[in-house]
Amino acid sequence: MKHKIVFFDMDGTLYQTENDVIQESALDAIQTLKDKGYIVCAATGRPLNQMKLILQRVQFDYYVLINGSYILDKDFQEIGSYPILQDNVNDLVNFSKKHETGLMFHFGDATYIYNNFYPMYDFCKYCNVLDSLFYDPSQSYHLRHKAFNAVVLTKDKKLVDQFMETHPNLRNDLINVKTDGFCFDIFNADNDKSKGIEMILEKTGFTWKDTICFGDSTNDIHMLKKADIGVAMGNASDFVKSYANFATTSTYDNGIYNAVKKILKDE
């Protein structure tokens, strides 16, 4: 076989955010890849503690978590990490207090709500991750643990824009949700799933030429472009030419299975 390692985005690619339902055909495709000797990995914006349902169905060989900032092997041992600078975390806490925005941090294996508990609760209920949350009324957990990602909930985008202007080493992505508000992922500006993937490639001795990637969103673009085979689904198809030409594929129409079938045929 020409390629050796495969990375799957989670939300919107392998399953839908609001329910974590995985098509049996997608599970069959993953098992087929494993049976043929491929290393199969997760590449997601989620922390590990928000992958409980998928981990009941699939054991991955490596995990690229929180948009590339927290990398684990199959035994959940840390390979590498890229936390937000402590000064930036402190500024986010102060920003949230001052403007009364919602605030939540991902700490690798734990997620803590800091501010506006119930609006953040509604957001997390929509995302089906309520059982992985903690509340920190003292807003001090970040003083003892590394934060890899912040989620800010506010209807005032200008506030976020102003904060980002004064913190050029951070970037933000808008999270489209059905809740009453807007959520923004905030993390290191030079952080990316592809950066986390490169840690794994270095460890395994592979290169991007050995790599297949599946993704559906803007935070998947770099890994899809760098991979020898990039299968773009959903929004990512607007930015990336998909090898398997499944640009309109959803997680509900056997798209992963069909793409894997085509790839294996061409191998």
Buried (B, 14 or more C-beta within 10 A) or exposed (E): EEBBBBBBBBBBBBBBBEEBEBBEBBBBBBEBBBEEEBBBBBBBBBBBBBBEBBEEBBEBBBBBBBBBBBBBBEEEEEBBBBBBEEEBBEBBBEBBEEBEBBBBBBBBBBBBBBBBBEBBBBBBEBBBBEEBBEEBEEBEBBEEBBBBBBBBBBEEEEBBEEBBEEBEEBBBBEBEBEBEBBBBBBBBEEBBBBBBBBBBBEEBEBBBEBBBBBBBBEBBBBBBBBBBBBBBBBBBBEBBEBBBEBBEBBBEEBBBBBBBBBBBEEE
